């Protein structure tokens, strides 16, 4: 084939195909660049939560929000609308850790155009592991990506975006997916059968406990420094810190099998030192002892996230009285004394 004919043929194909790609990617919007919602994009797969949420607040604005929620995958399942009168954007992501928080806080402040009124942080004991720092994500990568020249329009022409668009179309039509977001940044995960849930629970107990063995875990001395830096740089913001309510069995397994009570105590006291108080849900209580409240040993169902958010916001929802305690300098020692007896 003559080179000119070949080029003309490919150019014609390009002219025909690329608008179709752009239209599909715009309609389904898997990278969360736009606001529109309809039946075919009602289920959004979280293939890259950090980029998707960074895109979302950059292109759609933070004006209606007065705060953000940060944390790990456990925190992603909390509905951002359950914090009473606080208008919170759930900026949590899978394996989110404090080493990332400053970058995402700064970016949210920039998109908001003013100081955030609230920063809510879901604290996880596993995030104190210094060995995990090397695996942490760099927020600047996602921020630089979204701020690239013509990023939105390049993404519309992306075949990788098209692949995700087709996945979302299929999931929206079938209504079946393992985990997904709606167009309002609320995350869902259909409940498993009892057999699958128990299997996941047992497997997760072992893997998460093993993560605290001597070869896999070492307390990060810079943990408190990162918290202090975040607090120092946001003097006009109210910080609300809570501990994730992992199952009581997992908590006891970690603390007993690998003798991590000293580190656990240090973790709680460091957070209190920086923020004054902690909403503590990672306890042995009627919620964390109920296996049916969990999809595995550490990820609670959405209804537990609602109880947690309501309790933090002071919303009366007739929640279990023993679920959650506010720890501060005055009661931490007494609490730990009683907790060690529970263990």
C-alpha positions in Angstrom: 0.0 0.0 0.0 1.2 3.5 -0.9 2.4 5.4 2.2 0.1 8.3 1.4 -2.9 6.0 1.1 -2.0 4.3 4.3 -1.7 7.6 6.2 -5.1 8.8 4.7 -6.7 5.5 5.8 -5.5 5.8 9.3 -6.3 9.4 9.5 -9.9 8.7 8.4 -10.2 6.0 11.0 -8.8 8.4 13.6 -11.4 11.0 12.7 -14.2 8.5 13.0 -13.0 6.5 16.1 -11.7 9.2 18.4 -15.0 11.2 18.7 -16.7 8.0 19.6 -14.1 7.3 22.3 -14.5 10.8 23.6 -18.3 10.6 23.7 -18.3 7.3 25.6 -15.7 8.5 28.1 -17.6 11.7 28.6 -20.9 9.9 29.1 -19.6 7.4 31.6 -16.9 9.5 33.1 -14.8 6.8 34.9 -12.1 9.4 35.9 -14.7 11.6 37.6 -14.0 14.7 35.5 -17.6 15.9 35.2 -20.9 16.1 37.3 -23.5 14.4 35.1 -25.2 11.2 36.3 -27.5 8.7 34.6 -28.3 5.0 34.6 -25.3 3.9 32.6 -22.8 5.6 34.9 -24.5 5.0 38.2 -21.9 2.4 39.2 -18.3 3.6 39.2 -15.5 1.1 39.8 -12.7 2.4 42.2 -9.7 1.5 40.0 -7.7 4.4 41.3 -9.4 6.2 44.2 -6.6 8.8 44.8 -6.7 10.0 41.2 -10.5 9.8 40.8 -11.1 11.8 44.0 -8.4 14.3 43.2 -10.0 14.8 39.8 -13.4 15.1 41.3 -12.6 18.0 43.6 -10.3 19.7 41.1 -12.9 19.9 38.3 -16.1 19.9 40.3 -15.0 22.2 43.2 -15.0 22.0 47.0 -17.3 25.0 47.5 -20.1 23.0 49.1 -17.8 21.2 51.5 -16.4 22.6 54.7 -14.2 19.6 55.5 -12.6 16.4 54.4 -12.3 12.9 55.7 -9.0 11.0 55.4 -8.1 7.4 56.1 -7.7 4.0 54.7 -10.0 1.6 52.9 -11.9 1.2 56.2 -12.8 4.8 56.1 -13.8 4.9 52.5 -16.9 3.0 53.4 -18.2 5.8 55.6 -20.9 7.8 53.9 -19.8 11.4 53.8 -23.4 12.5 54.3 -23.7 11.0 57.8 -21.7 13.7 59.7 -24.8 15.7 60.6 -24.5 19.4 59.8 -20.9 19.1 58.7 -20.4 19.0 54.9 -17.6 16.5 54.5 -15.9 15.2 51.4 -14.6 11.6 51.8 -11.1 11.9 50.5 -10.0 8.5 51.9 -8.4 5.9 49.8 -7.2 2.3 49.9 -4.2 1.9 52.3 -4.2 5.7 53.0 -1.6 6.6 55.6 -0.6 9.8 57.5 2.5 10.2 55.4 0.1 11.1 52.5 -2.3 13.3 54.4 -0.4 16.7 54.2 -0.4 16.6 50.4 -4.1 15.8 50.1 -5.0 18.4 52.8 -3.1 21.1 51.0 -4.7 20.3 47.7 -8.2 20.2 49.2 -7.5 23.6 50.8 -6.4 24.9 47.4 -9.5 23.7 45.7 -11.7 25.0 48.5 -10.2 28.4 48.3 -10.1 28.9 52.0 -9.2 27.0 55.2 -11.1 23.9 55.8 -13.4 24.1 58.8 -13.0 20.3 59.6 -10.4 17.6 59.0 -11.6 14.2 60.1 -9.0 11.5 60.2 -9.6 7.7 60.5 -6.6 6.5 62.4 -5.4 2.9 61.9 -2.9 1.1 64.1 -1.2 -0.5 61.1 -0.2 2.9 59.8 2.3 3.2 62.7 4.5 0.6 60.8 7.6 2.3 59.5 8.1 -0.6 57.1 5.0 0.5 55.2 6.4 4.0 54.5 8.3 2.8 51.4 5.0 1.5 50.0 3.1 4.8 50.5 1.8 6.8 47.6 3.0 10.3 46.7 0.0 12.7 46.6 2.0 15.0 44.3 1.9 12.4 41.6 -1.9 12.6 41.4 -2.0 16.4 41.9 0.6 16.9 39.1 -1.4 14.6 36.9 -4.7 16.4 37.3 -3.0 19.8 36.7 -1.3 18.7 33.5 -2.2 20.9 30.4 -5.4 19.6 28.8 -5.5 16.6 31.1 -9.3 16.4 31.0 -9.4 16.3 27.2 -6.5 13.9 26.9 -8.4 11.6 29.3 -11.5 11.8 27.1 -9.5 10.4 24.2 -7.8 7.7 26.3 -8.3 4.0 25.5 -7.5 3.1 29.1 -10.4 5.3 30.2 -12.5 3.6 27.5 -11.8 0.3 29.0 -13.0 1.5 32.4 -16.0 3.1 30.8 -17.1 -0.3 29.3 -16.6 -1.9 32.7 -18.9 0.7 34.3 -21.5 0.3 31.6 -21.5 -3.5 32.1 -21.8 -3.2 35.9 -24.5 -0.6 35.7 -26.6 -2.7 33.3 -26.1 -5.9 35.3 -26.2 -4.3 38.7 -23.5 -6.7 39.9 -20.1 -5.6 41.1 -17.8 -6.4 44.0 -17.3 -2.8 45.1 -18.4 0.5 43.6 -19.1 4.2 44.1 -22.1 6.1 43.0 -21.8 9.6 41.4 -21.9 11.3 44.8 -18.7 9.7 46.1 -20.5 7.1 48.3 -19.0 3.7 48.3 -20.9 0.4 48.5 -20.0 -3.3 48.7 -22.7 -5.9 48.4 -22.8 -8.3 51.4 -21.3 -11.7 51.1 -22.9 -15.0 52.0 -22.2 -16.2 55.5 -19.8 -18.9 54.2 -17.7 -16.4 52.2 -17.8 -13.8 54.9 -16.5 -16.2 57.6 -13.8 -17.5 55.2 -12.7 -13.9 54.5 -12.8 -13.1 58.2 -10.5 -16.0 59.2 -8.1 -15.4 56.4 -7.9 -11.7 57.3 -7.4 -12.4 61.0 -4.3 -14.4 60.1 -2.8 -12.0 57.5 -3.4 -8.9 59.6 -2.0 -10.5 62.7 1.1 -11.7 60.8 1.7 -8.1 59.6 2.6 -7.2 63.2 5.2 -9.8 63.7 8.8 -8.7 64.5 10.0 -9.2 60.9 7.1 -7.2 59.4 6.5 -4.4 61.9 8.5 -1.6 63.6 6.9 1.5 65.2 7.5 4.7 63.2 9.1 7.3 65.5 8.1 9.9 63.0 4.4 9.1 63.3 3.8 11.8 65.9 5.9 14.3 64.0 3.7 14.0 60.9 0.6 14.6 63.0 2.2 17.6 64.6 3.1 19.0 61.2 -0.4 18.6 59.9 -1.8 20.3 63.0 0.7 23.1 62.9 0.0 24.0 59.3 -3.8 24.1 59.8 -4.3 26.3 62.9 -7.8 27.5 61.9 -9.1 24.0 61.3 -10.9 21.7 63.8 -9.4 18.2 63.8 -11.5 15.2 64.7 -9.5 12.0 65.1 -11.1 8.6 65.4 -9.8 5.0 65.6 -11.2 2.5 63.1 -13.4 -0.2 64.8 -11.7 -3.3 63.6 -13.2 -6.5 64.9 -12.4 -7.3 68.6 -11.0 -10.7 67.6 -8.4 -9.0 65.3 -7.5 -6.4 67.8 -6.9 -9.0 70.6 -5.0 -11.2 68.2 -2.6 -8.4 67.2 -2.0 -7.3 70.7 -1.6 -10.7 72.3 0.0 -12.8 69.6 2.7 -10.3 68.8 2.7 -8.5 72.2 2.0 -5.0 70.7 0.3 -3.5 73.7 3.2 -1.0 74.4 3.0 0.2 70.8 -0.8 0.4 70.9 -0.6 2.5 74.1 2.0 4.8 72.6 -0.1 5.3 69.5 -3.2 6.4 71.5 -1.1 8.7 73.7 0.7 10.3 70.8 -2.6 11.2 69.1 -4.0 12.6 72.3 -0.8 14.6 72.8 -1.2 16.3 69.4 -5.0 16.7 69.1 -6.1 16.7 72.8 -8.7 13.9 72.3 -9.5 10.9 70.2 -12.9 9.3 69.4 -11.9 5.7 70.2 -13.9 3.0 68.5 -11.1 0.4 68.3 -12.3 -1.3 71.5 -13.9 -4.5 72.7 -17.6 -3.6 72.5 -20.9 -5.1 71.4 -20.4 -3.8 67.8 -16.8 -5.0 67.3 -17.6 -8.4 68.9 -20.4 -9.1 66.4 -19.1 -10.9 63.4 -22.1 -9.9 61.3 -21.0 -6.3 61.4 -17.9 -7.1 59.2 -17.2 -8.2 55.7 -13.8 -9.5 57.0 -11.9 -9.0 60.2 -11.2 -5.3 59.7 -13.7 -3.8 57.2 -17.1 -3.0 58.8 -20.3 -2.6 56.9 -21.8 0.7 56.0 -24.3 0.7 58.8 -21.4 0.7 61.3 -19.8 3.6 59.5 -23.1 5.4 59.9 -23.1 4.8 63.7 -19.6 6.0 63.9 -20.1 9.2 61.8 -23.4 10.0 63.7 -21.6 9.5 67.0 -18.8 11.9 66.1 -21.3 14.5 64.8 -23.5 14.2 67.9 -26.5 12.9 65.9 -28.9 10.8 67.9 -29.4 7.5 66.2 -30.0 5.2 69.2 -26.6 3.7 68.7 -25.1 1.2 71.1 -23.9 3.0 74.2 -20.6 1.0 74.5 -19.6 1.8 71.0 -17.0 4.6 71.2 -15.3 6.6 73.9 -13.6 9.9 73.8 -10.1 9.5 75.2 -8.1 12.5 76.6 -5.3 13.2 78.9 -7.5 12.8 82.0 -8.9 9.4 81.2 -6.4 7.6 79.0 -4.5 5.8 81.9 -7.7 4.6 83.5 -9.0 3.4 80.2 -5.8 1.5 79.4 -5.9 -0.1 82.8 -9.4 -1.4 82.2 -8.6 -2.4 78.6 -5.7 -4.5 79.6 -8.0 -6.4 81.9 -10.4 -7.0 79.0 -7.6 -8.3 76.8 
